[in-house]
Amino acid sequence: MHSPIYVYSWDFFGPHAEGTARHFLRHLEEFLQRHDLHGCELDTSSEGEGHVAARCRAPVEAQASIERALRPQRREPG
C-alpha cells in the first residue's frame, strides 16, 4: 500500500500574484532544506487571471512539518 502524497497550496491574488507565489516558493525551498525534508516537488498553477498558487507535492515524511509550520490553505491528494 502506498503512503498518501498530498499537494499543498498557498493562493495569491491580484496583479502581482505570480511574482508573490514565486517569491514564496524560494522561501519554501529554504524551509525544506533547513529542515532536511526531501522528495518535495514545487511549482505554481493558476485557476484564472489574477490567481497563482504556490504548490508543494510532498511525501508523507514531510507532511507534518509542512502542515504545522506553514499552514497551507489547501491540501489535495496528489
N, C-alpha and C positions, 0 to 999 in steps of 0.2 A: 504494500500500500504506500502511496506517495504522501509525503508531507505537503500540506497545503502551501501554495505560493500565493501571496497577495500582492496586488498593485495598490500602493498608497498614492493619494493625490492631494495636492495643495493648489487651490484655484486662485488665479489672479485675473482681475478685470480692468478694463479701461485701455486707453491708448498706449500705455507703457507695459501692458500685461506680459508681452513676450520678453522684454528686457528684464523685468522683475522676476519672471519664472526662471530665466537662465541664470540670473544672479543667485536666486535661491538654490539652484542645482549646484553651484560652486560651493556654497556653504554646506549643503547636504553631503557632497563628496568629501569635504573636510571632516564632517562629523563621522562618516563611515570609516575613514582612515584612522581618525583619532581613537575610535572605539574598536578598531580591529574587526570590523564587520565586513565579511566577504560575500561575494556572489550576488550583489545587488546590481540591477541594470537601471540606469537613469535615462530619462528622456522627457520630452514635452509633448503635449497634444492640445488640440483646440476643438471646442464644440461650436465654434462660430466666431464671428467678428467681435473683437473686444474681450475675448476669453482665451487664456492659455493656462494649462495646468502643468505643474512640475510633477513628474511621476517617478516612483521608485518601485520596481518589481523586486520583491525581497524574499529570500528563502526563510524558512521557519526560524533559523538561528538568529536572524537579525530582527525579527518582528517585534519582540517585546521591547527592545531598546528603542526602536523607531516609534512605536506607539506611545511609550512612556515619555520620551524626551521631546518628540517633535509634533505630537498630536495632529496627525494628518486629518484632513477634512473628510476624506472618503477612503474606504477600503473595499476592494473588489477582488474576487477570485481571479488569479492570473495564470 
